[in-house]
Amino acid sequence: FLSEDADFARACAEAGLTFVGPIADVIELFGDKTAARRFASSLGVPVLRGSDVPCGTPGDMRAAMAASGVGFPVMVKAVGGGGGRGIRAVRRDEDLDEAFQRCASEAGASFGSGALFFEELLEEPRHIEVQVLGDGTGDCVHLFERDCSAQLRRQKVVEMAPARGLADGVREALYAHALRLASACAYRSAGTFEFLLSGDRVAFIEGNPRIQVEHTVTEQAVSGLPMDLVQAQLLVASGRTLAELGVRQEALRLSACAIQARVTMTRMGRISAYHEPSGPGVRVDSCSYAGYSPPLAYDPLLAKVIVSGPVRSFDGQDGFDLARVRLLRALEEFHVAGSIQTNLA
């Protein structure tokens, strides 16, 4: 994507054009997961045990594992990219060669580079990310967290905010780590820092130097931001500081429970009938319509269904239950017909 292309951002700057996003050096830093690991470690942000440089061959990976004291199981991962491509869990040494080749092939085809590294494998961790907004001066705020643990083939399917059941100390550590990373690189624009959680253990895994699909969950759950995140990006890119925009950490509040479900295409075709759900606390972001034939060149995402409700219900119960009921009802009301097939079926 151009939003993650450091060369494109650099070319824009050289041509006198305004790139809406971080500067090229920051995009480059977080576009290389091994460089991001080294950066995080230098700031005292915890990372998983693994390799801080790419491994060129399965033999190199085995040697790096032995040197770092990491045994199987491990996660073999692409240095660049994401979206569930170029990543595999490897539980036995005899499976490493095949997994390495498959990951390198996928990464090369998807991201233009087959470079790989490894990290220790955490079994059934929670995947929590922190939304940040910075103005390029070192001034940054966090907009709390999202739980992205519900995934299919390592691709996010359902996201929610806030993350349920986090200990206060863990939650505060997540915010502190994200702000330390953002401030240290003078982050500009909207971005996300992602972590894995296992018990009380928190480990940084990557930074996304762009706005993400699930930013809508944060917009529905957080109050105190004078504008939405897309508008904030544009205003920051125009040279406005967070102070000038009236964006203050102490004014931001988690005021709702929000859940997002992604409606995706499972078989390409043409949409003959299309009806979105509506009602209180229901938001749908989509470009789909009757007569539309989604192209294969892009992500199969057709729509995002975002629902929200109060953090606490009128009787003091967890407001997540209301949001969950709203989501189930909204998905039942969502109608997509035609030769296309979706995950609504």
N, C-alpha and C positions, 0 to 999 in steps of 0.2 A: 504494500500500500504506500502511496506517496506520503501519507501522514507519518510514516516511519522510515522514510528514505532520507538519510542524512545528506547525500549528494544533492538531492532535490532542494532541501532546505538551504544548503550552502549556495546553490545556483541562484535561488531566489534572492538571497542576501546580496550576492555579487551583482545581480541585475537591478538592484534597487527596489525589489518587490517585497511586500510584507508577507512572511510565512506565518500562518496562524498555528502556533505550536512552540515547542522549545527550540533553542538554538541547535545548530547542526551537531556541535560537539556533545551535547547532552543526548540527542537522539542516537548518536554513534555509541556513546557509553552504554546506554540501556539496550541497544540493539545487539550487544555482545554479552550474553549472560555470564561468561567467565569474567569479563571486565567489570560487570555489575557486581559480581561476587567479591572481587578484590576491593572495589570501592566501598561496598558495605562493610567488609571486614576492617578496612582502614578506619572506619567511623565507629567501630565497636558494635555494629548491628550484627546479630548472630545469623549465620548461614549454616546449611547442612554440610557435613563433611563431604568432600568431593574434590574435583580437579578445578584449579583456577586458571588453567590454560587448556586449549583444545587438545584432544588426543587424535593423532593422525591415523592410527591403526588399532585393531583389537589388542595387539601386543603392547602398544603404548598405553592403552587403557589399563591393561592388567598390571603393567609396571607402576603406573600412577596409583592404582588401588593398593598395591603392596606398599608403596612408599608412604601413603597416607593412612595406612592401617584400616582401610575400608574393605570389608568382605561382602560377599553376596548375601542378600539381594541388593541390587543397585538399580537406579533409574538412569538409562542412557538417554541423553537429551541433545537436541540440536542447539548449537550455540546461538543461532539467530531464529527469528520467527516464533511461532506459537500455534494456537488453535488446535492442539492435539496432534499435530503432524511432527514426525521426526522424534518421537518419544516412545520408549518401551521399557517396561519393567523386566529385568533379567534376574532370575533367581538361582541359576546354576552356571558355572563356568562354561560348560559345554554348549550353552545357548548363546554365549556372548557374540561369537563370530557372525552368526546369522542375524541377530538383532542389530549389531553394528552396521552391517551392510544395508539392511532394510531402512534403518533410521537415516543413514547417510544418503541413500537414494531418495527417500521422501523429502528430506531437507533440501537436497540439491534441486529437486524438481520444483519445490514450493517456494524456496527462499533464495535460490541462486548460490547456496553454499552448503556443502555436506559436512561442515565441521561439527564435531560432537564433543561432549564432555560427560561426566557422570556425577551423580550425587547419591548418597546413601538413600535407601528407600524407607520412607516412613509408612507403616501399615495403617490404612484407613485414617489418614489425617483429615482435619478440617482445612478448607481452603478459604482464607479470609483476606480481603483486600481493603486498603484504605484509600479513599479518594482525597486528593490534594488539589489545591489551587495556589499557584505562585505567580509573582509579577516580574521575575527576573532580577530583582534587587536583593534576594535572600529572604524577603518577607513571604511567608507561606502560611496557609491554614489547612487544617484537615476538615473534611466533611463526614467524619465518622467512618464506619466500616460497612462492608457488604459480605454476606456469607455466600460463597459460590461453590459450595461443596457438592451440590447435586449436578453431576456431570454424566455425559454419555460419551464413551470413548475419549475421555479427557477433554471434552468440549463442554462448556457451560450450557446448562439447559434452564435451570431455575436459579434466580438470585434473590436475596432478601436483605433487608436492612431494618433494624439493626440485627447483628448476629445474636442468636438466642443462647443463653446459658454461659456466657463468657464471664469468668471471674474478673472483678474490677481491676485487679493488678495486671492481668493479661491484656485487657482492653486498653488500659493506659500505656502499656508497653508498646502495643501496636501503633498507637498514635505517635508516641515519642520516636520510634524507629522511623516511621514514615516522614515525619517533619525533619528529622536529622538528615535523612537522605535528600529530601527536597531542598532544604536550606543550603546544604553543603555544595550543591551544584547550581545554586541560584536558579532553581527551576522556574520556568515561565510557562503559563497556560495550565490547563487541566491535565491531570495525570493520575496514575494509580500505582501503588506499591503493593505487591502480593506476597503473602506469607502462608506457610503451613503451620498448623497447630497440632500438637500431640500432647494431651494433658496440659501441663503448664509450660511446655516447651514451645517457643516461637522461633521460626526460622524464615528469613527473607529468601524468596526464590527468584523474583524478577520485578523490574519496573516497566510499566507501559507508558511511554512518553507521548500519549495521545488521549483523547476522550474515548471511552469504551462504550460498547453496546449497552451495558447495564448502568450507565450514568443516570438513566431515567429513574431507577430505584432510589438513588440518593436524592434526586429532585423531589420525589414524592414524600420522602421520609424526613427531610431536613428543612427546617425553617430558619429565617434570619439572613439568608442570602438574598440581596436585593434584586437579583436577576437569575435566570437559569444558567446552567453551566456553559451552554453554547454561546450565549450572549456574553458571559464573563470572558470566555476565550477571545472573542472578537474585541472587546474593550481593552483587555490586557495587551493584545497584539497591536492595538492603536497607540499604546504608550501609557495607558492609565495604570496607576498603582492600585494595590488593594486598598490602601488608605483613602485614596481619592474616590474609590468606588464604594466606600463605606463597608467594606468586608472586614469584619473583626471576629477573631476566634471566640471571644466571650459572648458574641451575639448569636452564634450558631447553636441550634438546638435540635435534638432528635425528637420530633413532635408527632411522628406517626410510624406505624409498621407498614412496610411496603414489600410486595413480592412481584417479581417479574417472571413470566414464562415466555419462552421463545417459540413461535410458530414457524416451523421450518418445512421446506419442500423435501419429500422423501422420494418422489418420482417426478421428473419434469413433465410439463404439459401445459395446457391452456386453462385458465380460470373462466368458467362459464357463469358462475354466480358467486357473489361475495357479499357477506354481511358481517359487520363488526359488532361486538357487544358494546353496551353503554350502560350508564347509570352512575349513581353516587360512588365515588372512589374507584372508578374504572377509567383507565387511559389506554388508548391503543395508538402505537406509532407504526405506520406502515405506508408503503407506496403501492400496495396491491389494489386491484379493481377488476371487475368483470370484463373479460376480454384480454387480460394481461397474460403474457407467456414469459415467465421469469427466465432470464438467460443462465446458462451454466457457468459463465465466465466469472461469476461472483459467488459469494457465500449464499447458501440455500435459504437464508433467513427471509421470511415473508412478512412477519409482523412481530411486534413485542406487545404483550398484554401485561399492563402494570396495574396492580390494585393496591389500595391503601386503606388504612383504618386507624383509629386512635391507638396510641401505645397501650392504654388501659381502657377496657370497656366500662360502661356505666356502673357495673357491679364490682369493679376492681380487678376483674380477671385479665389475663394476658390478651392484649388486643390482636395478637397474631392469629388467633382462631377466627376472628371476623374477617381478616384479610384472606385467610385460607379459603373460607366459604365463598367469599366474593370471587376469588380466582377460579375456583371450581365452577361456579355458576357462569362466569364470563366465558370460560373455555367451552362450556356446553352450548352457549349461545352463539359462539363463533361459527360461521357457516362458510365453507369454501368448497365449491363443487366444480366438476369438470374432469378433463383427462389428467389433470395434476393430482398428486397425492401428497398429503401432509401428515405431520405427526399428531394432528387432531383426531385422526381416526382411532 
